Amino acid sequence: MSVVRPQPPADPIHYDPSAVFATGGFASSDLAALAPRLDEARAETLADLARFGAGGARAGEALDPAFIDLPDRLLAAYHAARPTSELFAILGTARRLREAVDRIVVLGIGGSYMGTRALFEACCHPFHNELPRGERGGRPRLSFEGFNIDNDSAQGLLDLLRAPGHGGPPAADLLERWALVVVSKSGGTLETAVATRLFLAALAESVGHDRQLLAERLVPVTGKTGRLADLARAAGCPDVFDIPDGVGGRFSVFTAVGLLPAATVGIDVVRLLEGAAAMNRRFREAPAAENPVLQFVGVSHLAEERMGATIRVLSSWSNRLEAVGLWYDQLLSESLGKAGKGATPLTTVTTRDLHSRGQQHQEGRRDKLITNLLVGEPRRDPLILPPLGTFAANEDKLDDLVGRSWPDMLAAAAAGTNEAYASDKRPTADLVLPRIDEHTVGQLLQMLMLATVVEGRLVGTNPYGQPGVEAYKTLMMKRLRP
Ligand code: PA5
């Protein structure tokens, strides 16, 4: 038997905008003509990183470009000095939690939870939480809260967390134990903070008010200073993870924010980072005409300018990538929706949403660019349409399709949809993942983060910071603390 483990695939993701050009809205030569400006925007993006490293942010300027080389830095430190590296610490805590509890509750909002959810839905079994622990490979369930102030959904999760003997001594059965990962960069976001109080009280009850156990089951992920950092100190938590300076919430998926919960549920975070680093290399090195980040930005920008496509539909052809789309919605909205500008992102899942939005996309207002998020091959064996059985004839009239596979039928739907849109000159581009795994998801998330900041630099919008979100917070607090 060979001791050499097969190399897992590392195929690149691929962006194809040819169907956009075919609409006549603009031509590939227009995109080529934009190359010098795209190159400049890339240079400015990378200069931001250098300027941040040199401590050169202007007074009052939001500047969070440290996400760019973060995957490369984390991997380099892990390979050079494993036991002292951040990644080693993340993996160690993930292992500790995995062995101690059967459910992790992640509290966080916006950038402090959407990336984790995207990783979970893309990379784990689609029914991970429903599987018995053995079939989860001994990994805990993952639940999310603190992203809203919804009374009944918080109550619902508390119902799940209360073991039969709650209120007594700490649960002896691992299947009844749970832990809390609280994520907030500022440490003061109200939704997450009030949920922290609520779930801490439940956690204290579940560990029989044992302070040591409570501290071990609470893992804060936060900025160096702030209320959550203070709380972590007061509670004596043995593991607290930092969200580094220069990495904003919506760009933090490759910090402990996303990596810690991902590692607890068995996602290969090293491969995720390798995928992201591979995208970084393409971004830095490939000329504009072959650069997926610059091509994606250029096409999105020209579609907005020349075709009035102010709505960007990310049409996922896999249920598993819907949460990636929702993560991207907040990334684009919060980064570029400023000063009366910025396209509106919209995530759809196809074919599901062809039955809710397809009509509008085919014949409605011409204000949309559709980017198909396509997946080359499924992770599992293809399902095949079976015969109806001996109890019936061909009543459902599907006999001619017997033997066709699910991937086959989905491919026909994708080709048919693209053809239908093309027939009415509706612009569609394809973003193709060879498969959904950690490497391709790492590439995809890094590509979308890079594209967002490059577009910001292209159109003169600072992609970092979200000053507009403060308005609701101030007015909400005025009511709570008149
Ligand atoms: O991108 C961002 O910065 C936001 O979406 C934040 O992540 C969100 O507002 C939560 O903030 P915090 O992590 O400080 O609780």
Residues whose N, C-alpha, C, O or C-beta is under 5 A from the ligand:
A	BS01	PA5	I109 G110 G111 S112 V183 S184 K185 S186 G187 T189 G248 G249 R250
